[in-house]
């Protein structure tokens, strides 16, 4: 479980995607993952409630 009030303190951040024109240039992954700091903040939002992807 993260911080009890973490879901109120930190806004949800979704992973971003590369623009379609950039995706056409290669076969690499197009999802831009969160940085380590962003992932830690998102983990602090968790209340272990059992609802996936909240």
mmCIF file of the N, C-alpha and C atoms, coordinates in Angstrom:
data_MODEL
# 
_entry.id   MODEL 
# 
loop_
_atom_site.group_PDB 
_atom_site.id 
_atom_site.type_symbol 
_atom_site.label_atom_id 
_atom_site.label_alt_id 
_atom_site.label_comp_id 
_atom_site.label_asym_id 
_atom_site.label_entity_id 
_atom_site.label_seq_id 
_atom_site.pdbx_PDB_ins_code 
_atom_site.Cartn_x 
_atom_site.Cartn_y 
_atom_site.Cartn_z 
_atom_site.occupancy 
_atom_site.B_iso_or_equiv 
_atom_site.pdbx_formal_charge 
_atom_site.auth_seq_id 
_atom_site.auth_comp_id 
_atom_site.auth_asym_id 
_atom_site.auth_atom_id 
_atom_site.pdbx_PDB_model_num 
ATOM 1   N N  . UNK A 1 1  ? 0.842  -1.181 0.000   1.00 0.00 ? 1  UNK A N  1 
ATOM 2   C CA . UNK A 1 1  ? 0.000  0.000  0.000   1.00 0.00 ? 1  UNK A CA 1 
ATOM 3   C C  . UNK A 1 1  ? 0.880  1.235  0.000   1.00 0.00 ? 1  UNK A C  1 
ATOM 4   N N  . UNK A 1 2  ? 0.474  2.238  -0.738  1.00 0.00 ? 2  UNK A N  1 
ATOM 5   C CA . UNK A 1 2  ? 1.194  3.505  -0.785  1.00 0.00 ? 2  UNK A CA 1 
ATOM 6   C C  . UNK A 1 2  ? 0.772  4.395  0.372   1.00 0.00 ? 2  UNK A C  1 
ATOM 7   N N  . UNK A 1 3  ? 0.813  5.700  0.131   1.00 0.00 ? 3  UNK A N  1 
ATOM 8   C CA . UNK A 1 3  ? 0.371  6.641  1.161   1.00 0.00 ? 3  UNK A CA 1 
ATOM 9   C C  . UNK A 1 3  ? -1.149 6.593  1.267   1.00 0.00 ? 3  UNK A C  1 
ATOM 10  N N  . UNK A 1 4  ? -1.665 6.696  2.466   1.00 0.00 ? 4  UNK A N  1 
ATOM 11  C CA . UNK A 1 4  ? -3.113 6.650  2.674   1.00 0.00 ? 4  UNK A CA 1 
ATOM 12  C C  . UNK A 1 4  ? -3.803 7.791  1.937   1.00 0.00 ? 4  UNK A C  1 
ATOM 13  N N  . UNK A 1 5  ? -3.193 8.963  1.907   1.00 0.00 ? 5  UNK A N  1 
ATOM 14  C CA . UNK A 1 5  ? -3.787 10.118 1.222   1.00 0.00 ? 5  UNK A CA 1 
ATOM 15  C C  . UNK A 1 5  ? -3.142 10.373 -0.135  1.00 0.00 ? 5  UNK A C  1 
ATOM 16  N N  . UNK A 1 6  ? -2.343 9.418  -0.633  1.00 0.00 ? 6  UNK A N  1 
ATOM 17  C CA . UNK A 1 6  ? -1.625 9.605  -1.893  1.00 0.00 ? 6  UNK A CA 1 
ATOM 18  C C  . UNK A 1 6  ? -2.533 9.861  -3.080  1.00 0.00 ? 6  UNK A C  1 
ATOM 19  N N  . UNK A 1 7  ? -3.688 9.188  -3.116  1.00 0.00 ? 7  UNK A N  1 
ATOM 20  C CA . UNK A 1 7  ? -4.594 9.382  -4.249  1.00 0.00 ? 7  UNK A CA 1 
ATOM 21  C C  . UNK A 1 7  ? -5.160 10.791 -4.295  1.00 0.00 ? 7  UNK A C  1 
ATOM 22  N N  . UNK A 1 8  ? -5.161 11.489 -3.158  1.00 0.00 ? 8  UNK A N  1 
ATOM 23  C CA . UNK A 1 8  ? -5.634 12.874 -3.133  1.00 0.00 ? 8  UNK A CA 1 
ATOM 24  C C  . UNK A 1 8  ? -4.496 13.851 -3.430  1.00 0.00 ? 8  UNK A C  1 
ATOM 25  N N  . UNK A 1 9  ? -3.276 13.476 -3.100  1.00 0.00 ? 9  UNK A N  1 
ATOM 26  C CA . UNK A 1 9  ? -2.128 14.361 -3.269  1.00 0.00 ? 9  UNK A CA 1 
ATOM 27  C C  . UNK A 1 9  ? -1.566 14.352 -4.687  1.00 0.00 ? 9  UNK A C  1 
ATOM 28  N N  . UNK A 1 10 ? -1.600 13.194 -5.347  1.00 0.00 ? 10 UNK A N  1 
ATOM 29  C CA . UNK A 1 10 ? -0.977 13.049 -6.658  1.00 0.00 ? 10 UNK A CA 1 
ATOM 30  C C  . UNK A 1 10 ? -2.036 12.756 -7.707  1.00 0.00 ? 10 UNK A C  1 
ATOM 31  N N  . UNK A 1 11 ? -2.020 13.513 -8.797  1.00 0.00 ? 11 UNK A N  1 
ATOM 32  C CA . UNK A 1 11 ? -2.936 13.256 -9.906  1.00 0.00 ? 11 UNK A CA 1 
ATOM 33  C C  . UNK A 1 11 ? -2.491 12.013 -10.661 1.00 0.00 ? 11 UNK A C  1 
ATOM 34  N N  . UNK A 1 12 ? -3.449 11.348 -11.294 1.00 0.00 ? 12 UNK A N  1 
ATOM 35  C CA . UNK A 1 12 ? -3.129 10.174 -12.098 1.00 0.00 ? 12 UNK A CA 1 
ATOM 36  C C  . UNK A 1 12 ? -2.398 10.622 -13.356 1.00 0.00 ? 12 UNK A C  1 
ATOM 37  N N  . UNK A 1 13 ? -1.322 9.930  -13.674 1.00 0.00 ? 13 UNK A N  1 
ATOM 38  C CA . UNK A 1 13 ? -0.553 10.202 -14.887 1.00 0.00 ? 13 UNK A CA 1 
ATOM 39  C C  . UNK A 1 13 ? -0.628 8.954  -15.758 1.00 0.00 ? 13 UNK A C  1 
ATOM 40  N N  . UNK A 1 14 ? -1.105 9.095  -16.974 1.00 0.00 ? 14 UNK A N  1 
ATOM 41  C CA . UNK A 1 14 ? -1.166 7.973  -17.903 1.00 0.00 ? 14 UNK A CA 1 
ATOM 42  C C  . UNK A 1 14 ? 0.058  7.980  -18.798 1.00 0.00 ? 14 UNK A C  1 
ATOM 43  N N  . UNK A 1 15 ? 0.425  6.790  -19.276 1.00 0.00 ? 15 UNK A N  1 
ATOM 44  C CA . UNK A 1 15 ? 1.527  6.710  -20.216 1.00 0.00 ? 15 UNK A CA 1 
ATOM 45  C C  . UNK A 1 15 ? 1.105  7.370  -21.522 1.00 0.00 ? 15 UNK A C  1 
ATOM 46  N N  . UNK A 1 16 ? 2.049  8.016  -22.170 1.00 0.00 ? 16 UNK A N  1 
ATOM 47  C CA . UNK A 1 16 ? 1.784  8.703  -23.426 1.00 0.00 ? 16 UNK A CA 1 
ATOM 48  C C  . UNK A 1 16 ? 2.191  7.810  -24.597 1.00 0.00 ? 16 UNK A C  1 
ATOM 49  N N  . UNK A 1 17 ? 1.638  8.080  -25.779 1.00 0.00 ? 17 UNK A N  1 
ATOM 50  C CA . UNK A 1 17 ? 1.989  7.356  -26.998 1.00 0.00 ? 17 UNK A CA 1 
ATOM 51  C C  . UNK A 1 17 ? 2.703  8.288  -27.959 1.00 0.00 ? 17 UNK A C  1 
ATOM 52  N N  . UNK A 1 18 ? 3.585  7.706  -28.775 1.00 0.00 ? 18 UNK A N  1 
ATOM 53  C CA . UNK A 1 18 ? 4.215  8.493  -29.829 1.00 0.00 ? 18 UNK A CA 1 
ATOM 54  C C  . UNK A 1 18 ? 3.154  8.889  -30.848 1.00 0.00 ? 18 UNK A C  1 
ATOM 55  N N  . UNK A 1 19 ? 3.313  10.032 -31.498 1.00 0.00 ? 19 UNK A N  1 
ATOM 56  C CA . UNK A 1 19 ? 2.365  10.417 -32.539 1.00 0.00 ? 19 UNK A CA 1 
ATOM 57  C C  . UNK A 1 19 ? 2.394  9.401  -33.693 1.00 0.00 ? 19 UNK A C  1 
ATOM 58  N N  . UNK A 1 20 ? 1.273  9.209  -34.383 1.00 0.00 ? 20 UNK A N  1 
ATOM 59  C CA . UNK A 1 20 ? 1.213  8.227  -35.475 1.00 0.00 ? 20 UNK A CA 1 
ATOM 60  C C  . UNK A 1 20 ? 2.293  8.413  -36.538 1.00 0.00 ? 20 UNK A C  1 
ATOM 61  N N  . UNK A 1 21 ? 2.628  9.642  -36.881 1.00 0.00 ? 21 UNK A N  1 
ATOM 62  C CA . UNK A 1 21 ? 3.653  9.858  -37.907 1.00 0.00 ? 21 UNK A CA 1 
ATOM 63  C C  . UNK A 1 21 ? 5.018  9.335  -37.468 1.00 0.00 ? 21 UNK A C  1 
ATOM 64  N N  . UNK A 1 22 ? 5.306  9.395  -36.181 1.00 0.00 ? 22 UNK A N  1 
ATOM 65  C CA . UNK A 1 22 ? 6.566  8.853  -35.658 1.00 0.00 ? 22 UNK A CA 1 
ATOM 66  C C  . UNK A 1 22 ? 6.536  7.325  -35.659 1.00 0.00 ? 22 UNK A C  1 
ATOM 67  N N  . UNK A 1 23 ? 5.377  6.753  -35.407 1.00 0.00 ? 23 UNK A N  1 
ATOM 68  C CA . UNK A 1 23 ? 5.246  5.292  -35.359 1.00 0.00 ? 23 UNK A CA 1 
ATOM 69  C C  . UNK A 1 23 ? 5.497  4.662  -36.720 1.00 0.00 ? 23 UNK A C  1 
ATOM 70  N N  . UNK A 1 24 ? 5.163  5.388  -37.785 1.00 0.00 ? 24 UNK A N  1 
ATOM 71  C CA . UNK A 1 24 ? 5.327  4.846  -39.130 1.00 0.00 ? 24 UNK A CA 1 
ATOM 72  C C  . UNK A 1 24 ? 6.787  4.682  -39.523 1.00 0.00 ? 24 UNK A C  1 
ATOM 73  N N  . UNK A 1 25 ? 7.692  5.339  -38.822 1.00 0.00 ? 25 UNK A N  1 
ATOM 74  C CA . UNK A 1 25 ? 9.106  5.336  -39.200 1.00 0.00 ? 25 UNK A CA 1 
ATOM 75  C C  . UNK A 1 25 ? 9.867  4.106  -38.713 1.00 0.00 ? 25 UNK A C  1 
ATOM 76  N N  . UNK A 1 26 ? 9.322  3.366  -37.738 1.00 0.00 ? 26 UNK A N  1 
ATOM 77  C CA . UNK A 1 26 ? 10.052 2.212  -37.206 1.00 0.00 ? 26 UNK A CA 1 
ATOM 78  C C  . UNK A 1 26 ? 9.083  1.229  -36.552 1.00 0.00 ? 26 UNK A C  1 
ATOM 79  N N  . UNK A 1 27 ? 9.633  0.154  -36.051 1.00 0.00 ? 27 UNK A N  1 
ATOM 80  C CA . UNK A 1 27 ? 8.827  -0.876 -35.393 1.00 0.00 ? 27 UNK A CA 1 
ATOM 81  C C  . UNK A 1 27 ? 9.090  -0.915 -33.893 1.00 0.00 ? 27 UNK A C  1 
ATOM 82  N N  . UNK A 1 28 ? 9.589  0.167  -33.358 1.00 0.00 ? 28 UNK A N  1 
ATOM 83  C CA . UNK A 1 28 ? 9.887  0.229  -31.935 1.00 0.00 ? 28 UNK A CA 1 
ATOM 84  C C  . UNK A 1 28 ? 8.600  0.415  -31.133 1.00 0.00 ? 28 UNK A C  1 
ATOM 85  N N  . UNK A 1 29 ? 8.731  0.233  -29.828 1.00 0.00 ? 29 UNK A N  1 
ATOM 86  C CA . UNK A 1 29 ? 7.595  0.427  -28.941 1.00 0.00 ? 29 UNK A CA 1 
ATOM 87  C C  . UNK A 1 29 ? 7.128  1.883  -29.011 1.00 0.00 ? 29 UNK A C  1 
ATOM 88  N N  . UNK A 1 30 ? 5.814  2.107  -29.047 1.00 0.00 ? 30 UNK A N  1 
ATOM 89  C CA . UNK A 1 30 ? 5.312  3.472  -29.191 1.00 0.00 ? 30 UNK A CA 1 
ATOM 90  C C  . UNK A 1 30 ? 4.729  4.035  -27.904 1.00 0.00 ? 30 UNK A C  1 
ATOM 91  N N  . UNK A 1 31 ? 4.735  3.259  -26.833 1.00 0.00 ? 31 UNK A N  1 
ATOM 92  C CA . UNK A 1 31 ? 4.265  3.747  -25.540 1.00 0.00 ? 31 UNK A CA 1 
ATOM 93  C C  . UNK A 1 31 ? 5.450  4.350  -24.804 1.00 0.00 ? 31 UNK A C  1 
ATOM 94  N N  . UNK A 1 32 ? 5.315  5.598  -24.391 1.00 0.00 ? 32 UNK A N  1 
ATOM 95  C CA . UNK A 1 32 ? 6.367  6.274  -23.641 1.00 0.00 ? 32 UNK A CA 1 
ATOM 96  C C  . UNK A 1 32 ? 6.109  6.023  -22.164 1.00 0.00 ? 32 UNK A C  1 
ATOM 97  N N  . UNK A 1 33 ? 6.986  5.270  -21.539 1.00 0.00 ? 33 UNK A N  1 
ATOM 98  C CA . UNK A 1 33 ? 6.785  4.868  -20.148 1.00 0.00 ? 33 UNK A CA 1 
ATOM 99  C C  . UNK A 1 33 ? 7.079  6.013  -19.188 1.00 0.00 ? 33 UNK A C  1 
ATOM 100 N N  . UNK A 1 34 ? 6.554  5.890  -17.992 1.00 0.00 ? 34 UNK A N  1 
ATOM 101 C CA . UNK A 1 34 ? 6.778  6.886  -16.948 1.00 0.00 ? 34 UNK A CA 1 
ATOM 102 C C  . UNK A 1 34 ? 8.229  6.840  -16.487 1.00 0.00 ? 34 UNK A C  1 
ATOM 103 N N  . UNK A 1 35 ? 8.729  7.977  -16.029 1.00 0.00 ? 35 UNK A N  1 
ATOM 104 C CA . UNK A 1 35 ? 10.057 8.006  -15.433 1.00 0.00 ? 35 UNK A CA 1 
ATOM 105 C C  . UNK A 1 35 ? 9.986  7.318  -14.069 1.00 0.00 ? 35 UNK A C  1 
ATOM 106 N N  . UNK A 1 36 ? 11.128 7.024  -13.486 1.00 0.00 ? 36 UNK A N  1 
ATOM 107 C CA . UNK A 1 36 ? 11.142 6.376  -12.169 1.00 0.00 ? 36 UNK A CA 1 
ATOM 108 C C  . UNK A 1 36 ? 10.432 7.224  -11.119 1.00 0.00 ? 36 UNK A C  1 
ATOM 109 N N  . UNK A 1 37 ? 10.670 8.535  -11.147 1.00 0.00 ? 37 UNK A N  1 
ATOM 110 C CA . UNK A 1 37 ? 10.021 9.419  -10.170 1.00 0.00 ? 37 UNK A CA 1 
ATOM 111 C C  . UNK A 1 37 ? 8.508  9.442  -10.356 1.00 0.00 ? 37 UNK A C  1 
ATOM 112 N N  . UNK A 1 38 ? 8.054  9.495  -11.620 1.00 0.00 ? 38 UNK A N  1 
ATOM 113 C CA . UNK A 1 38 ? 6.613  9.486  -11.887 1.00 0.00 ? 38 UNK A CA 1 
ATOM 114 C C  . UNK A 1 38 ? 5.989  8.162  -11.436 1.00 0.00 ? 38 UNK A C  1 
ATOM 115 N N  . UNK A 1 39 ? 6.687  7.053  -11.678 1.00 0.00 ? 39 UNK A N  1 
ATOM 116 C CA . UNK A 1 39 ? 6.175  5.743  -11.275 1.00 0.00 ? 39 UNK A CA 1 
ATOM 117 C C  . UNK A 1 39 ? 6.074  5.638  -9.752  1.00 0.00 ? 39 UNK A C  1 
ATOM 118 N N  . UNK A 1 40 ? 7.041  6.205  -9.041  1.00 0.00 ? 40 UNK A N  1 
ATOM 119 C CA . UNK A 1 40 ? 6.988  6.185  -7.577  1.00 0.00 ? 40 UNK A CA 1 
ATOM 120 C C  . UNK A 1 40 ? 5.793  6.981  -7.063  1.00 0.00 ? 40 UNK A C  1 
ATOM 121 N N  . UNK A 1 41 ? 5.530  8.131  -7.690  1.00 0.00 ? 41 UNK A N  1 
ATOM 122 C CA . UNK A 1 41 ? 4.371  8.933  -7.278  1.00 0.00 ? 41 UNK A CA 1 
ATOM 123 C C  . UNK A 1 41 ? 3.070  8.189  -7.559  1.00 0.00 ? 41 UNK A C  1 
ATOM 124 N N  . UNK A 1 42 ? 3.003  7.511  -8.707  1.00 0.00 ? 42 UNK A N  1 
ATOM 125 C CA . UNK A 1 42 ? 1.799  6.763  -9.033  1.00 0.00 ? 42 UNK A CA 1 
ATOM 126 C C  . UNK A 1 42 ? 1.618  5.592  -8.074  1.00 0.00 ? 42 UNK A C  1 
ATOM 127 N N  . UNK A 1 43 ? 2.720  4.973  -7.667  1.00 0.00 ? 43 UNK A N  1 
ATOM 128 C CA . UNK A 1 43 ? 2.652  3.890  -6.686  1.00 0.00 ? 43 UNK A CA 1 
ATOM 129 C C  . UNK A 1 43 ? 2.159  4.378  -5.338  1.00 0.00 ? 43 UNK A C  1 
ATOM 130 N N  . UNK A 1 44 ? 2.466  5.633  -5.009  1.00 0.00 ? 44 UNK A N  1 
ATOM 131 C CA . UNK A 1 44 ? 2.022  6.208  -3.738  1.00 0.00 ? 44 UNK A CA 1 
ATOM 132 C C  . UNK A 1 44 ? 0.515  6.444  -3.727  1.00 0.00 ? 44 UNK A C  1 
ATOM 133 N N  . UNK A 1 45 ? -0.114 6.455  -4.901  1.00 0.00 ? 45 UNK A N  1 
ATOM 134 C CA . UNK A 1 45 ? -1.565 6.641  -4.988  1.00 0.00 ? 45 UNK A CA 1 
ATOM 135 C C  . UNK A 1 45 ? -2.324 5.372  -4.593  1.00 0.00 ? 45 UNK A C  1 
ATOM 136 N N  . UNK A 1 46 ? -1.645 4.229  -4.619  1.00 0.00 ? 46 UNK A N  1 
ATOM 137 C CA . UNK A 1 46 ? -2.308 2.936  -4.419  1.00 0.00 ? 46 UNK A CA 1 
ATOM 138 C C  . UNK A 1 46 ? -2.837 2.782  -2.998  1.00 0.00 ? 46 UNK A C  1 
ATOM 139 N N  . UNK A 1 47 ? -4.105 2.389  -2.892  1.00 0.00 ? 47 UNK A N  1 
ATOM 140 C CA . UNK A 1 47 ? -4.717 2.109  -1.592  1.00 0.00 ? 47 UNK A CA 1 
ATOM 141 C C  . UNK A 1 47 ? -4.953 0.616  -1.431  1.00 0.00 ? 47 UNK A C  1 
ATOM 142 N N  . UNK A 1 48 ? -4.449 -0.209 -2.392  1.00 0.00 ? 48 UNK A N  1 
ATOM 143 C CA . UNK A 1 48 ? -4.614 -1.664 -2.366  1.00 0.00 ? 48 UNK A CA 1 
ATOM 144 C C  . UNK A 1 48 ? -6.090 -2.037 -2.254  1.00 0.00 ? 48 UNK A C  1 
ATOM 145 N N  . UNK A 1 49 ? -6.923 -1.367 -3.064  1.00 0.00 ? 49 UNK A N  1 
ATOM 146 C CA . UNK A 1 49 ? -8.371 -1.572 -2.997  1.00 0.00 ? 49 UNK A CA 1 
ATOM 147 C C  . UNK A 1 49 ? -8.848 -2.731 -3.866  1.00 0.00 ? 49 UNK A C  1 
ATOM 148 N N  . UNK A 1 50 ? -7.983 -3.247 -4.743  1.00 0.00 ? 50 UNK A N  1 
ATOM 149 C CA . UNK A 1 50 ? -8.374 -4.364 -5.587  1.00 0.00 ? 50 UNK A CA 1 
ATOM 150 C C  . UNK A 1 50 ? -8.936 -3.970 -6.933  1.00 0.00 ? 50 UNK A C  1 
ATOM 151 N N  . UNK A 1 51 ? -9.091 -2.683 -7.205  1.00 0.00 ? 51 UNK A N  1 
ATOM 152 C CA . UNK A 1 51 ? -9.585 -2.227 -8.505  1.00 0.00 ? 51 UNK A CA 1 
ATOM 153 C C  . UNK A 1 51 ? -8.377 -2.020 -9.411  1.00 0.00 ? 51 UNK A C  1 
ATOM 154 N N  . UNK A 1 52 ? -8.253 -2.817 -10.490 1.00 0.00 ? 52 UNK A N  1 
ATOM 155 C CA . UNK A 1 52 ? -7.078 -2.673 -11.351 1.00 0.00 ? 52 UNK A CA 1 
ATOM 156 C C  . UNK A 1 52 ? -7.128 -1.390 -12.180 1.00 0.00 ? 52 UNK A C  1 
ATOM 157 N N  . UNK A 1 53 ? -5.977 -0.844 -12.445 1.00 0.00 ? 53 UNK A N  1 
ATOM 158 C CA . UNK A 1 53 ? -5.791 0.312  -13.330 1.00 0.00 ? 53 UNK A CA 1 
ATOM 159 C C  . UNK A 1 53 ? -6.523 1.565  -12.867 1.00 0.00 ? 53 UNK A C  1 
ATOM 160 N N  . UNK A 1 54 ? -6.702 1.750  -11.575 1.00 0.00 ? 54 UNK A N  1 
ATOM 161 C CA . UNK A 1 54 ? -7.366 2.969  -11.118 1.00 0.00 ? 54 UNK A CA 1 
ATOM 162 C C  . UNK A 1 54 ? -6.350 4.085  -11.094 1.00 0.00 ? 54 UNK A C  1 
# 
